[in-house]
Amino acid sequence: MLMKPLHTARHATEAHLVRGYLEAQGISAIVRGEYLAGGIGELPAGLCKVWIVHDDEFARADDLLQQFLQGKNARDYAHERWHCATCGEALEGQFTTCWNCGSTRPE
């Protein structure tokens, strides 16, 4: 299995957000180096990275990452606000799952 690093995150939370976004788009990714944060100050910065599992998905993952970091989805779907049918929570259009109860947005 050949893996390529795609993104160096500022912290583990950012890395996992990127990984989750990519996986929601069908791209296999993992986070490496998140447990080295305790050594900051002793170790070089930039240890927490998002890696693409399959090399042939790298170009698409890079395009998606750039869109994610520039807030493209938030702008594109901002007008599509919706209410969760299960709990009634109001959600912004870029979200496909209710943060409150985990229900999936209806098609």
PyMOL commands that place a pseudoatom at each C-alpha (Angstrom):
pseudoatom trace, name=CA, resn=MET, resi=1, chain=A, elem=C, hetatm=0, pos=[0.000, 0.000, 0.000]
pseudoatom trace, name=CA, resn=LEU, resi=2, chain=A, elem=C, hetatm=0, pos=[1.519, 3.288, -1.159]
pseudoatom trace, name=CA, resn=MET, resi=3, chain=A, elem=C, hetatm=0, pos=[0.469, 6.373, 0.792]
pseudoatom trace, name=CA, resn=LYS, resi=4, chain=A, elem=C, hetatm=0, pos=[1.176, 10.047, 0.189]
pseudoatom trace, name=CA, resn=PRO, resi=5, chain=A, elem=C, hetatm=0, pos=[0.994, 12.906, 2.688]
pseudoatom trace, name=CA, resn=LEU, resi=6, chain=A, elem=C, hetatm=0, pos=[-1.618, 15.444, 1.579]
pseudoatom trace, name=CA, resn=HIS, resi=7, chain=A, elem=C, hetatm=0, pos=[-1.901, 17.979, 4.375]
pseudoatom trace, name=CA, resn=THR, resi=8, chain=A, elem=C, hetatm=0, pos=[0.142, 19.087, 7.366]
pseudoatom trace, name=CA, resn=ALA, resi=9, chain=A, elem=C, hetatm=0, pos=[-2.307, 20.190, 10.034]
pseudoatom trace, name=CA, resn=ARG, resi=10, chain=A, elem=C, hetatm=0, pos=[-1.796, 22.710, 12.806]
pseudoatom trace, name=CA, resn=HIS, resi=11, chain=A, elem=C, hetatm=0, pos=[-3.292, 20.233, 15.288]
pseudoatom trace, name=CA, resn=ALA, resi=12, chain=A, elem=C, hetatm=0, pos=[-5.034, 16.851, 15.453]
pseudoatom trace, name=CA, resn=THR, resi=13, chain=A, elem=C, hetatm=0, pos=[-8.529, 18.360, 15.355]
pseudoatom trace, name=CA, resn=GLU, resi=14, chain=A, elem=C, hetatm=0, pos=[-7.839, 20.007, 11.999]
pseudoatom trace, name=CA, resn=ALA, resi=15, chain=A, elem=C, hetatm=0, pos=[-6.319, 16.801, 10.648]
pseudoatom trace, name=CA, resn=HIS, resi=16, chain=A, elem=C, hetatm=0, pos=[-9.377, 14.773, 11.630]
pseudoatom trace, name=CA, resn=LEU, resi=17, chain=A, elem=C, hetatm=0, pos=[-11.737, 17.335, 10.108]
pseudoatom trace, name=CA, resn=VAL, resi=18, chain=A, elem=C, hetatm=0, pos=[-9.862, 17.068, 6.807]
pseudoatom trace, name=CA, resn=ARG, resi=19, chain=A, elem=C, hetatm=0, pos=[-9.783, 13.265, 7.008]
pseudoatom trace, name=CA, resn=GLY, resi=20, chain=A, elem=C, hetatm=0, pos=[-13.509, 13.109, 7.744]
pseudoatom trace, name=CA, resn=TYR, resi=21, chain=A, elem=C, hetatm=0, pos=[-14.311, 15.427, 4.853]
pseudoatom trace, name=CA, resn=LEU, resi=22, chain=A, elem=C, hetatm=0, pos=[-12.224, 13.375, 2.427]
pseudoatom trace, name=CA, resn=GLU, resi=23, chain=A, elem=C, hetatm=0, pos=[-13.761, 10.112, 3.600]
pseudoatom trace, name=CA, resn=ALA, resi=24, chain=A, elem=C, hetatm=0, pos=[-17.243, 11.609, 3.160]
pseudoatom trace, name=CA, resn=GLN, resi=25, chain=A, elem=C, hetatm=0, pos=[-16.198, 12.213, -0.458]
pseudoatom trace, name=CA, resn=GLY, resi=26, chain=A, elem=C, hetatm=0, pos=[-15.133, 8.560, -0.841]
pseudoatom trace, name=CA, resn=ILE, resi=27, chain=A, elem=C, hetatm=0, pos=[-11.375, 9.027, -0.426]
pseudoatom trace, name=CA, resn=SER, resi=28, chain=A, elem=C, hetatm=0, pos=[-9.531, 6.810, 2.059]
pseudoatom trace, name=CA, resn=ALA, resi=29, chain=A, elem=C, hetatm=0, pos=[-7.302, 8.860, 4.360]
pseudoatom trace, name=CA, resn=ILE, resi=30, chain=A, elem=C, hetatm=0, pos=[-5.576, 8.458, 7.701]
pseudoatom trace, name=CA, resn=VAL, resi=31, chain=A, elem=C, hetatm=0, pos=[-4.056, 10.801, 10.274]
pseudoatom trace, name=CA, resn=ARG, resi=32, chain=A, elem=C, hetatm=0, pos=[-0.492, 10.211, 11.429]
pseudoatom trace, name=CA, resn=GLY, resi=33, chain=A, elem=C, hetatm=0, pos=[1.505, 11.970, 14.111]
pseudoatom trace, name=CA, resn=GLU, resi=34, chain=A, elem=C, hetatm=0, pos=[-1.405, 13.112, 16.257]
pseudoatom trace, name=CA, resn=TYR, resi=35, chain=A, elem=C, hetatm=0, pos=[0.031, 11.529, 19.396]
pseudoatom trace, name=CA, resn=LEU, resi=36, chain=A, elem=C, hetatm=0, pos=[3.320, 13.396, 19.044]
pseudoatom trace, name=CA, resn=ALA, resi=37, chain=A, elem=C, hetatm=0, pos=[1.709, 16.704, 20.059]
pseudoatom trace, name=CA, resn=GLY, resi=38, chain=A, elem=C, hetatm=0, pos=[2.913, 16.201, 23.629]
pseudoatom trace, name=CA, resn=GLY, resi=39, chain=A, elem=C, hetatm=0, pos=[6.455, 16.634, 22.359]
pseudoatom trace, name=CA, resn=ILE, resi=40, chain=A, elem=C, hetatm=0, pos=[5.874, 20.076, 20.850]
pseudoatom trace, name=CA, resn=GLY, resi=41, chain=A, elem=C, hetatm=0, pos=[8.776, 22.243, 21.827]
pseudoatom trace, name=CA, resn=GLU, resi=42, chain=A, elem=C, hetatm=0, pos=[11.094, 19.257, 21.722]
pseudoatom trace, name=CA, resn=LEU, resi=43, chain=A, elem=C, hetatm=0, pos=[10.058, 18.037, 18.265]
pseudoatom trace, name=CA, resn=PRO, resi=44, chain=A, elem=C, hetatm=0, pos=[9.716, 19.946, 14.994]
pseudoatom trace, name=CA, resn=ALA, resi=45, chain=A, elem=C, hetatm=0, pos=[6.306, 21.425, 14.147]
pseudoatom trace, name=CA, resn=GLY, resi=46, chain=A, elem=C, hetatm=0, pos=[4.111, 19.899, 11.474]
pseudoatom trace, name=CA, resn=LEU, resi=47, chain=A, elem=C, hetatm=0, pos=[4.007, 16.354, 12.772]
pseudoatom trace, name=CA, resn=CYS, resi=48, chain=A, elem=C, hetatm=0, pos=[0.259, 15.800, 12.396]
pseudoatom trace, name=CA, resn=LYS, resi=49, chain=A, elem=C, hetatm=0, pos=[-0.450, 14.918, 8.775]
pseudoatom trace, name=CA, resn=VAL, resi=50, chain=A, elem=C, hetatm=0, pos=[-3.304, 13.608, 6.664]
pseudoatom trace, name=CA, resn=TRP, resi=51, chain=A, elem=C, hetatm=0, pos=[-2.203, 10.822, 4.327]
pseudoatom trace, name=CA, resn=ILE, resi=52, chain=A, elem=C, hetatm=0, pos=[-4.067, 9.523, 1.273]
pseudoatom trace, name=CA, resn=VAL, resi=53, chain=A, elem=C, hetatm=0, pos=[-4.228, 5.725, 1.328]
pseudoatom trace, name=CA, resn=HIS, resi=54, chain=A, elem=C, hetatm=0, pos=[-4.471, 5.158, -2.432]
pseudoatom trace, name=CA, resn=ASP, resi=55, chain=A, elem=C, hetatm=0, pos=[-1.997, 7.078, -4.570]
pseudoatom trace, name=CA, resn=ASP, resi=56, chain=A, elem=C, hetatm=0, pos=[-4.406, 7.301, -7.518]
pseudoatom trace, name=CA, resn=GLU, resi=57, chain=A, elem=C, hetatm=0, pos=[-6.821, 9.373, -5.367]
pseudoatom trace, name=CA, resn=PHE, resi=58, chain=A, elem=C, hetatm=0, pos=[-4.232, 12.021, -4.525]
pseudoatom trace, name=CA, resn=ALA, resi=59, chain=A, elem=C, hetatm=0, pos=[-5.072, 14.574, -7.254]
pseudoatom trace, name=CA, resn=ARG, resi=60, chain=A, elem=C, hetatm=0, pos=[-8.809, 14.478, -6.476]
pseudoatom trace, name=CA, resn=ALA, resi=61, chain=A, elem=C, hetatm=0, pos=[-8.078, 14.659, -2.737]
pseudoatom trace, name=CA, resn=ASP, resi=62, chain=A, elem=C, hetatm=0, pos=[-5.870, 17.705, -3.278]
pseudoatom trace, name=CA, resn=ASP, resi=63, chain=A, elem=C, hetatm=0, pos=[-8.624, 19.469, -5.260]
pseudoatom trace, name=CA, resn=LEU, resi=64, chain=A, elem=C, hetatm=0, pos=[-11.190, 18.668, -2.571]
pseudoatom trace, name=CA, resn=LEU, resi=65, chain=A, elem=C, hetatm=0, pos=[-8.820, 19.846, 0.162]
pseudoatom trace, name=CA, resn=GLN, resi=66, chain=A, elem=C, hetatm=0, pos=[-8.304, 23.211, -1.541]
pseudoatom trace, name=CA, resn=GLN, resi=67, chain=A, elem=C, hetatm=0, pos=[-12.081, 23.662, -1.867]
pseudoatom trace, name=CA, resn=PHE, resi=68, chain=A, elem=C, hetatm=0, pos=[-12.526, 22.683, 1.801]
pseudoatom trace, name=CA, resn=LEU, resi=69, chain=A, elem=C, hetatm=0, pos=[-9.861, 25.088, 3.065]
pseudoatom trace, name=CA, resn=GLN, resi=70, chain=A, elem=C, hetatm=0, pos=[-11.290, 27.938, 0.974]
pseudoatom trace, name=CA, resn=GLY, resi=71, chain=A, elem=C, hetatm=0, pos=[-14.827, 27.370, 2.343]
pseudoatom trace, name=CA, resn=LYS, resi=72, chain=A, elem=C, hetatm=0, pos=[-16.326, 26.530, -1.046]
pseudoatom trace, name=CA, resn=ASN, resi=73, chain=A, elem=C, hetatm=0, pos=[-18.934, 24.094, 0.321]
pseudoatom trace, name=CA, resn=ALA, resi=74, chain=A, elem=C, hetatm=0, pos=[-20.056, 26.546, 2.974]
pseudoatom trace, name=CA, resn=ARG, resi=75, chain=A, elem=C, hetatm=0, pos=[-20.634, 29.204, 0.312]
pseudoatom trace, name=CA, resn=ASP, resi=76, chain=A, elem=C, hetatm=0, pos=[-22.202, 26.857, -2.242]
pseudoatom trace, name=CA, resn=TYR, resi=77, chain=A, elem=C, hetatm=0, pos=[-24.729, 25.336, 0.153]
pseudoatom trace, name=CA, resn=ALA, resi=78, chain=A, elem=C, hetatm=0, pos=[-25.336, 28.201, 2.597]
pseudoatom trace, name=CA, resn=HIS, resi=79, chain=A, elem=C, hetatm=0, pos=[-28.740, 28.943, 1.067]
pseudoatom trace, name=CA, resn=GLU, resi=80, chain=A, elem=C, hetatm=0, pos=[-29.913, 25.334, 1.532]
pseudoatom trace, name=CA, resn=ARG, resi=81, chain=A, elem=C, hetatm=0, pos=[-30.586, 25.425, 5.251]
pseudoatom trace, name=CA, resn=TRP, resi=82, chain=A, elem=C, hetatm=0, pos=[-32.647, 22.512, 6.530]
pseudoatom trace, name=CA, resn=HIS, resi=83, chain=A, elem=C, hetatm=0, pos=[-34.331, 21.202, 9.669]
pseudoatom trace, name=CA, resn=CYS, resi=84, chain=A, elem=C, hetatm=0, pos=[-33.695, 17.707, 10.972]
pseudoatom trace, name=CA, resn=ALA, resi=85, chain=A, elem=C, hetatm=0, pos=[-36.821, 15.570, 10.632]
pseudoatom trace, name=CA, resn=THR, resi=86, chain=A, elem=C, hetatm=0, pos=[-35.892, 13.632, 13.790]
pseudoatom trace, name=CA, resn=CYS, resi=87, chain=A, elem=C, hetatm=0, pos=[-35.040, 16.334, 16.339]
pseudoatom trace, name=CA, resn=GLY, resi=88, chain=A, elem=C, hetatm=0, pos=[-35.973, 19.594, 14.583]
pseudoatom trace, name=CA, resn=GLU, resi=89, chain=A, elem=C, hetatm=0, pos=[-32.464, 21.103, 14.791]
pseudoatom trace, name=CA, resn=ALA, resi=90, chain=A, elem=C, hetatm=0, pos=[-31.781, 23.903, 12.266]
pseudoatom trace, name=CA, resn=LEU, resi=91, chain=A, elem=C, hetatm=0, pos=[-28.700, 23.152, 10.156]
pseudoatom trace, name=CA, resn=GLU, resi=92, chain=A, elem=C, hetatm=0, pos=[-26.715, 24.939, 7.482]
pseudoatom trace, name=CA, resn=GLY, resi=93, chain=A, elem=C, hetatm=0, pos=[-26.797, 23.574, 3.951]
pseudoatom trace, name=CA, resn=GLN, resi=94, chain=A, elem=C, hetatm=0, pos=[-23.265, 22.195, 3.822]
pseudoatom trace, name=CA, resn=PHE, resi=95, chain=A, elem=C, hetatm=0, pos=[-24.065, 19.637, 6.528]
pseudoatom trace, name=CA, resn=THR, resi=96, chain=A, elem=C, hetatm=0, pos=[-25.488, 16.280, 5.460]
pseudoatom trace, name=CA, resn=THR, resi=97, chain=A, elem=C, hetatm=0, pos=[-25.849, 14.884, 8.984]
pseudoatom trace, name=CA, resn=CYS, resi=98, chain=A, elem=C, hetatm=0, pos=[-27.501, 16.449, 12.023]
pseudoatom trace, name=CA, resn=TRP, resi=99, chain=A, elem=C, hetatm=0, pos=[-24.882, 17.339, 14.603]
pseudoatom trace, name=CA, resn=ASN, resi=100, chain=A, elem=C, hetatm=0, pos=[-27.453, 17.006, 17.386]
pseudoatom trace, name=CA, resn=CYS, resi=101, chain=A, elem=C, hetatm=0, pos=[-28.878, 13.513, 16.766]
pseudoatom trace, name=CA, resn=GLY, resi=102, chain=A, elem=C, hetatm=0, pos=[-26.872, 12.033, 13.862]
pseudoatom trace, name=CA, resn=SER, resi=103, chain=A, elem=C, hetatm=0, pos=[-29.790, 11.700, 11.457]
pseudoatom trace, name=CA, resn=THR, resi=104, chain=A, elem=C, hetatm=0, pos=[-29.016, 11.989, 7.748]
pseudoatom trace, name=CA, resn=ARG, resi=105, chain=A, elem=C, hetatm=0, pos=[-30.351, 14.879, 5.687]
pseudoatom trace, name=CA, resn=PRO, resi=106, chain=A, elem=C, hetatm=0, pos=[-33.250, 13.790, 3.464]
pseudoatom trace, name=CA, resn=GLU, resi=107, chain=A, elem=C, hetatm=0, pos=[-32.549, 13.857, -0.287]
for i in range(1, 107): cmd.bond("trace and resi %d" % i, "trace and resi %d" % (i + 1))
show_as sticks, trace
zoom trace
